[in-house]
Amino acid sequence: MRIGLLQCGETIPALDRAHGGYPELYAALLGEGFSWRTWRVFEDDFPAGPDEADGWLVSGSKHGAYEPLAWIAPLEALIQEIHAGGRPLVGICFGHQIVAQALGGRVEKFDGGWSVGRRAYEIDGKIRHLNAWHQDQVTQIPHGARVIASNDFTRYAGLAMGERTLTLQPHPEFPHGYVADLIRLRGAGTVPDDLLSAARDGLGAPLDNDRIGAWLAEFMTSARVRP
């Protein structure tokens, strides 16, 4: 199966050397059975259309979905085309936000602050633990969207829009080692110290990355929303 990765921002070179960038992280998350092609949409590198891949994944980013960047509107138009055409579409973190926004939702810088490190989410009645790194949140969901992941801090942590579009706010592609390095390289001066300290305390505790990765892989091949 051919997956098109719509990369929405640059990653940190030091993290790329240690862990791989978004293409490597998502490929490891979904596992075998997929071929990947990356379009760096934040550099105005776009596919010709939804038929360029069998399924699509929209990446994280340091940017806000609401920022007046030249590539945001074309990306929203492409997301709308993919969604309307019925090809599997997954959004992660910024991808979750931009997909929701493109389909009629709203994204804002959350006045409650940051969510960083290992967090518990209720996903289909089960508690799953995944790493987070975000301040922006979806604050209004698209008409007809179903909430499939949530916790007390992030009400709309996962959405299903129809049967072939699925999004998650947390980062199932981030193992603890990645978050530890992210704290070291990008945390200080950006994220409050108490949140960084709590995130450090959570390093090493069990994560459900493999379980969620298998679910997303199955979704790509069968568009089965329920985990």
C-alpha beads as a LAMMPS data file, in Angstrom:
LAMMPS data file: protein, C-alpha beads

227 atoms
226 bonds

1 atom types
1 bond types

-500.0 500.0 xlo xhi
-500.0 500.0 ylo yhi
-500.0 500.0 zlo zhi

Masses

1 110.0

Atoms # bond

1 1 1 0.000 0.000 0.000
2 1 1 1.313 3.450 -0.936
3 1 1 1.108 6.071 1.814
4 1 1 1.651 9.730 1.105
5 1 1 3.160 11.673 3.987
6 1 1 2.225 15.348 3.989
7 1 1 5.075 16.774 6.057
8 1 1 4.028 20.069 7.617
9 1 1 7.210 21.251 9.279
10 1 1 10.929 20.765 9.714
11 1 1 12.194 18.538 12.497
12 1 1 15.283 19.203 14.626
13 1 1 18.461 17.978 12.864
14 1 1 19.954 16.593 16.088
15 1 1 16.777 14.566 16.663
16 1 1 16.815 13.386 13.048
17 1 1 20.334 12.041 13.514
18 1 1 19.409 10.232 16.716
19 1 1 15.883 9.033 15.936
20 1 1 15.015 9.810 12.320
21 1 1 12.660 12.500 11.092
22 1 1 8.938 12.297 10.476
23 1 1 9.238 9.885 7.520
24 1 1 11.236 7.376 9.574
25 1 1 9.137 7.798 12.733
26 1 1 5.812 7.197 10.976
27 1 1 7.160 4.297 8.939
28 1 1 8.350 2.635 12.152
29 1 1 4.988 3.321 13.813
30 1 1 2.903 1.634 11.110
31 1 1 5.363 -1.179 10.436
32 1 1 5.759 -3.411 7.400
33 1 1 3.536 -3.571 4.346
34 1 1 3.645 0.071 3.275
35 1 1 5.663 2.111 0.832
36 1 1 6.039 5.808 1.558
37 1 1 6.482 9.026 -0.364
38 1 1 6.916 12.364 1.390
39 1 1 5.730 15.752 0.180
40 1 1 7.144 18.689 2.163
41 1 1 4.022 20.816 1.933
42 1 1 5.460 23.493 4.225
43 1 1 7.939 24.159 1.415
44 1 1 5.131 24.263 -1.160
45 1 1 5.844 20.703 -2.309
46 1 1 2.408 19.208 -3.010
47 1 1 1.182 16.067 -4.753
48 1 1 -0.817 16.411 -7.955
49 1 1 -3.895 15.114 -6.141
50 1 1 -5.368 12.422 -3.870
51 1 1 -4.685 9.657 -6.417
52 1 1 -0.926 9.951 -5.827
53 1 1 -1.242 7.596 -2.830
54 1 1 -3.598 4.917 -1.522
55 1 1 -3.715 6.523 1.923
56 1 1 -2.478 9.735 3.500
57 1 1 -0.885 10.871 6.752
58 1 1 -0.602 14.526 7.820
59 1 1 2.355 15.131 10.145
60 1 1 3.041 17.223 13.191
61 1 1 4.538 20.700 12.942
62 1 1 5.830 23.582 15.037
63 1 1 3.385 25.841 13.171
64 1 1 -0.192 26.683 14.098
65 1 1 -3.017 25.624 11.815
66 1 1 -4.448 29.149 12.173
67 1 1 -1.248 30.939 11.093
68 1 1 -1.433 32.972 7.845
69 1 1 1.093 30.792 6.011
70 1 1 0.929 30.479 2.242
71 1 1 0.799 26.665 2.266
72 1 1 -2.076 26.294 4.754
73 1 1 -4.938 26.995 2.316
74 1 1 -3.623 24.595 -0.381
75 1 1 -3.140 21.928 2.287
76 1 1 -6.706 22.395 3.518
77 1 1 -7.970 22.094 -0.055
78 1 1 -6.019 18.860 -0.521
79 1 1 -7.340 17.470 2.773
80 1 1 -10.875 18.247 1.641
81 1 1 -10.242 16.424 -1.650
82 1 1 -8.776 13.368 0.071
83 1 1 -11.644 13.237 2.554
84 1 1 -14.285 13.638 -0.149
85 1 1 -12.616 10.986 -2.293
86 1 1 -12.731 8.381 0.461
87 1 1 -9.054 7.506 0.711
88 1 1 -7.817 6.747 4.255
89 1 1 -6.554 9.917 5.930
90 1 1 -4.753 10.132 9.282
91 1 1 -3.652 13.326 11.049
92 1 1 -1.245 13.443 14.000
93 1 1 -0.884 16.480 16.338
94 1 1 -0.742 19.436 13.908
95 1 1 -2.197 16.992 11.374
96 1 1 -5.134 16.372 13.730
97 1 1 -5.667 20.110 14.017
98 1 1 -5.363 21.032 10.335
99 1 1 -7.654 18.190 9.244
100 1 1 -10.274 19.300 11.761
101 1 1 -9.915 22.918 10.652
102 1 1 -10.097 22.026 6.948
103 1 1 -13.329 20.118 7.528
104 1 1 -15.046 22.900 9.478
105 1 1 -13.611 22.773 12.997
106 1 1 -11.657 25.375 14.941
107 1 1 -8.102 25.372 16.310
108 1 1 -6.749 27.779 18.938
109 1 1 -3.790 28.265 21.223
110 1 1 -5.222 26.666 24.355
111 1 1 -5.509 28.998 27.322
112 1 1 -4.843 26.063 29.650
113 1 1 -1.262 25.853 28.413
114 1 1 0.902 22.953 27.333
115 1 1 0.507 19.181 27.385
116 1 1 3.941 17.547 27.395
117 1 1 5.091 13.982 28.003
118 1 1 3.211 10.798 28.847
119 1 1 -0.556 11.252 29.110
120 1 1 -3.503 8.922 29.597
121 1 1 -6.294 9.056 27.024
122 1 1 -9.614 7.278 26.919
123 1 1 -9.857 5.695 23.497
124 1 1 -13.011 3.682 22.854
125 1 1 -13.500 3.062 26.566
126 1 1 -9.916 1.936 27.172
127 1 1 -7.077 3.901 28.758
128 1 1 -4.070 4.301 26.477
129 1 1 -0.823 6.104 27.301
130 1 1 0.893 8.209 24.638
131 1 1 3.343 11.086 24.579
132 1 1 2.091 14.604 23.899
133 1 1 3.789 17.834 22.893
134 1 1 1.365 20.648 22.106
135 1 1 -0.234 23.891 23.201
136 1 1 -2.712 24.334 20.355
137 1 1 -5.926 22.344 20.497
138 1 1 -9.049 21.671 18.472
139 1 1 -11.692 23.678 20.330
140 1 1 -14.622 23.082 17.986
141 1 1 -15.053 19.883 16.015
142 1 1 -16.402 19.618 12.468
143 1 1 -20.093 18.904 12.003
144 1 1 -20.687 15.173 12.233
145 1 1 -17.251 14.361 13.709
146 1 1 -17.087 11.756 16.464
147 1 1 -14.745 12.103 19.442
148 1 1 -12.697 8.900 19.716
149 1 1 -10.000 10.013 22.181
150 1 1 -10.168 12.372 25.136
151 1 1 -8.830 13.272 28.566
152 1 1 -9.482 16.024 31.102
153 1 1 -6.964 18.394 29.491
154 1 1 -7.601 17.645 25.812
155 1 1 -11.307 17.197 25.242
156 1 1 -10.949 16.516 21.527
157 1 1 -7.811 14.380 21.477
158 1 1 -8.988 12.165 18.649
159 1 1 -11.642 12.469 15.971
160 1 1 -13.278 10.292 13.343
161 1 1 -14.848 12.118 10.415
162 1 1 -16.762 9.626 8.368
163 1 1 -15.271 6.149 8.105
164 1 1 -11.983 7.021 6.395
165 1 1 -10.621 10.066 8.230
166 1 1 -9.079 9.657 11.678
167 1 1 -6.978 12.056 13.737
168 1 1 -5.051 12.042 17.029
169 1 1 -3.640 14.937 19.035
170 1 1 -0.897 12.954 20.867
171 1 1 2.222 11.509 19.229
172 1 1 2.180 7.699 19.041
173 1 1 5.326 7.970 16.874
174 1 1 7.316 9.514 19.776
175 1 1 9.073 6.978 22.044
176 1 1 10.381 8.178 25.392
177 1 1 13.887 8.692 24.022
178 1 1 12.588 11.179 21.482
179 1 1 10.675 13.122 24.131
180 1 1 13.687 13.147 26.441
181 1 1 15.773 14.747 23.704
182 1 1 12.923 17.097 22.779
183 1 1 12.775 18.288 26.392
184 1 1 16.520 18.885 26.343
185 1 1 16.647 20.663 22.980
186 1 1 13.368 22.558 22.799
187 1 1 11.761 22.529 26.237
188 1 1 13.643 25.153 28.237
189 1 1 12.279 28.636 27.747
190 1 1 9.245 27.328 25.865
191 1 1 7.476 24.923 28.212
192 1 1 7.072 25.766 31.923
193 1 1 9.647 24.097 34.155
194 1 1 7.081 22.230 36.250
195 1 1 5.638 20.574 33.151
196 1 1 9.099 19.610 31.928
197 1 1 9.891 18.122 35.336
198 1 1 6.682 16.085 35.297
199 1 1 7.435 14.929 31.754
200 1 1 10.902 13.776 32.834
201 1 1 9.317 11.838 35.701
202 1 1 7.148 9.972 33.190
203 1 1 10.020 8.839 31.000
204 1 1 10.289 5.068 31.022
205 1 1 6.691 4.366 32.053
206 1 1 4.794 2.090 29.647
207 1 1 3.431 3.523 26.405
208 1 1 0.844 2.158 23.989
209 1 1 2.671 3.271 20.848
210 1 1 2.795 -0.245 19.392
211 1 1 -0.893 -0.835 20.006
212 1 1 -1.894 2.475 18.436
213 1 1 0.523 1.944 15.565
214 1 1 -1.082 -1.406 14.777
215 1 1 -4.513 0.215 14.937
216 1 1 -3.476 2.971 12.517
217 1 1 -1.946 0.407 10.164
218 1 1 -5.203 -1.541 10.173
219 1 1 -7.132 1.666 9.608
220 1 1 -5.032 2.447 6.554
221 1 1 -5.767 -0.937 5.029
222 1 1 -9.382 -1.399 6.097
223 1 1 -10.616 2.025 7.325
224 1 1 -11.695 0.427 10.591
225 1 1 -12.055 3.345 13.008
226 1 1 -12.582 1.516 16.307
227 1 1 -9.302 0.568 18.089

Bonds

1 1 1 2
2 1 2 3
3 1 3 4
4 1 4 5
5 1 5 6
6 1 6 7
7 1 7 8
8 1 8 9
9 1 9 10
10 1 10 11
11 1 11 12
12 1 12 13
13 1 13 14
14 1 14 15
15 1 15 16
16 1 16 17
17 1 17 18
18 1 18 19
19 1 19 20
20 1 20 21
21 1 21 22
22 1 22 23
23 1 23 24
24 1 24 25
25 1 25 26
26 1 26 27
27 1 27 28
28 1 28 29
29 1 29 30
30 1 30 31
31 1 31 32
32 1 32 33
33 1 33 34
34 1 34 35
35 1 35 36
36 1 36 37
37 1 37 38
38 1 38 39
39 1 39 40
40 1 40 41
41 1 41 42
42 1 42 43
43 1 43 44
44 1 44 45
45 1 45 46
46 1 46 47
47 1 47 48
48 1 48 49
49 1 49 50
50 1 50 51
51 1 51 52
52 1 52 53
53 1 53 54
54 1 54 55
55 1 55 56
56 1 56 57
57 1 57 58
58 1 58 59
59 1 59 60
60 1 60 61
61 1 61 62
62 1 62 63
63 1 63 64
64 1 64 65
65 1 65 66
66 1 66 67
67 1 67 68
68 1 68 69
69 1 69 70
70 1 70 71
71 1 71 72
72 1 72 73
73 1 73 74
74 1 74 75
75 1 75 76
76 1 76 77
77 1 77 78
78 1 78 79
79 1 79 80
80 1 80 81
81 1 81 82
82 1 82 83
83 1 83 84
84 1 84 85
85 1 85 86
86 1 86 87
87 1 87 88
88 1 88 89
89 1 89 90
90 1 90 91
91 1 91 92
92 1 92 93
93 1 93 94
94 1 94 95
95 1 95 96
96 1 96 97
97 1 97 98
98 1 98 99
99 1 99 100
100 1 100 101
101 1 101 102
102 1 102 103
103 1 103 104
104 1 104 105
105 1 105 106
106 1 106 107
107 1 107 108
108 1 108 109
109 1 109 110
110 1 110 111
111 1 111 112
112 1 112 113
113 1 113 114
114 1 114 115
115 1 115 116
116 1 116 117
117 1 117 118
118 1 118 119
119 1 119 120
120 1 120 121
121 1 121 122
122 1 122 123
123 1 123 124
124 1 124 125
125 1 125 126
126 1 126 127
127 1 127 128
128 1 128 129
129 1 129 130
130 1 130 131
131 1 131 132
132 1 132 133
133 1 133 134
134 1 134 135
135 1 135 136
136 1 136 137
137 1 137 138
138 1 138 139
139 1 139 140
140 1 140 141
141 1 141 142
142 1 142 143
143 1 143 144
144 1 144 145
145 1 145 146
146 1 146 147
147 1 147 148
148 1 148 149
149 1 149 150
150 1 150 151
151 1 151 152
152 1 152 153
153 1 153 154
154 1 154 155
155 1 155 156
156 1 156 157
157 1 157 158
158 1 158 159
159 1 159 160
160 1 160 161
161 1 161 162
162 1 162 163
163 1 163 164
164 1 164 165
165 1 165 166
166 1 166 167
167 1 167 168
168 1 168 169
169 1 169 170
170 1 170 171
171 1 171 172
172 1 172 173
173 1 173 174
174 1 174 175
175 1 175 176
176 1 176 177
177 1 177 178
178 1 178 179
179 1 179 180
180 1 180 181
181 1 181 182
182 1 182 183
183 1 183 184
184 1 184 185
185 1 185 186
186 1 186 187
187 1 187 188
188 1 188 189
189 1 189 190
190 1 190 191
191 1 191 192
192 1 192 193
193 1 193 194
194 1 194 195
195 1 195 196
196 1 196 197
197 1 197 198
198 1 198 199
199 1 199 200
200 1 200 201
201 1 201 202
202 1 202 203
203 1 203 204
204 1 204 205
205 1 205 206
206 1 206 207
207 1 207 208
208 1 208 209
209 1 209 210
210 1 210 211
211 1 211 212
212 1 212 213
213 1 213 214
214 1 214 215
215 1 215 216
216 1 216 217
217 1 217 218
218 1 218 219
219 1 219 220
220 1 220 221
221 1 221 222
222 1 222 223
223 1 223 224
224 1 224 225
225 1 225 226
226 1 226 227
